[in-house]
């Protein structure tokens, strides 16, 4: 339940939550987030986007003091006057991913697989082409062997025969949490992250650096990859109206859709109370 007063830290997902369907963030939303910071409340952008998309992410949430990227695997403090400071950087070993994919394919059949291996600006994903992937301009077809030639930030997988939620359930049954963290972010692929990496553990790094208790954190989201931070945060957990049913089911409150600036409307009302 929502606590009285104001939270001490606010974190929001980006795509599908803060960012609208046309891939823009409104001037109204930027203005409200500036008011949040002016009120002395640090802002965190918590996203599945990898560090290769840091500049895009900064543009979408300009008020952010911290970025939780790659679903929690990379945490960046942007408030340091000397420049961005990396507080966390996790990778999934190639040999672990290879075994995991083999075990999963033995259960569900051939997988379409992509990996995020590079953190260079706008670096492409590598792997199997699939027409449904929405970001073809940042994709490079490579063999499975090439994809497994180095440790990765995260991997993506799908099958032709399983809905993403069904594939996620199967994968979680096969892959122990100490081997990898599995989730999905609404792109039709399950996401395979290093063990212990999710948005909650990423936010915990931020909270610890600021001395903020999870009970004083307000979070916004829309997809299953936001569930860990919804379970972790205690001030309030707010889902946008277009959120996945799993997230709506655990939310304390529902705000307007992302296309209706639901996060900003909620925060505007909160600051105006």
HELIX and SHEET records of a PDB file:
HELIX    1   1 UNK A   27  UNK A   38  1                                  12    
HELIX    2   2 UNK A   51  UNK A   53  5                                   3    
HELIX    3   3 UNK A   54  UNK A   60  1                                   7    
HELIX    4   4 UNK A   70  UNK A   72  5                                   3    
HELIX    5   5 UNK A   94  UNK A  108  1                                  15    
HELIX    6   6 UNK A  136  UNK A  138  5                                   3    
HELIX    7   7 UNK A  144  UNK A  147  1                                   4    
HELIX    8   8 UNK A  164  UNK A  174  1                                  11    
HELIX    9   9 UNK A  199  UNK A  210  1                                  12    
HELIX   10  10 UNK A  214  UNK A  216  5                                   3    
HELIX   11  11 UNK A  224  UNK A  226  5                                   3    
HELIX   12  12 UNK A  227  UNK A  232  1                                   6    
HELIX   13  13 UNK A  245  UNK A  250  1                                   6    
HELIX   14  14 UNK A  258  UNK A  260  5                                   3    
HELIX   15  15 UNK A  262  UNK A  272  1                                  11    
SHEET    1   A 8 UNK A  85  UNK A  89  0                                        
SHEET    2   A 8 UNK A  74  UNK A  77 -1                                        
SHEET    3   A 8 UNK A  66  UNK A  69 -1                                        
SHEET    4   A 8 UNK A  42  UNK A  46  1                                        
SHEET    5   A 8 UNK A   9  UNK A  12  1                                        
SHEET    6   A 8 UNK A 217  UNK A 221  1                                        
SHEET    7   A 8 UNK A 236  UNK A 240  1                                        
SHEET    8   A 8 UNK A 253  UNK A 255  1                                        
SHEET    1   B 6 UNK A 139  UNK A 141  0                                        
SHEET    2   B 6 UNK A 125  UNK A 127  1                                        
SHEET    3   B 6 UNK A 112  UNK A 116 -1                                        
SHEET    4   B 6 UNK A 154  UNK A 158 -1                                        
SHEET    5   B 6 UNK A 190  UNK A 194 -1                                        
SHEET    6   B 6 UNK A 180  UNK A 184 -1                                        
END                                                                             
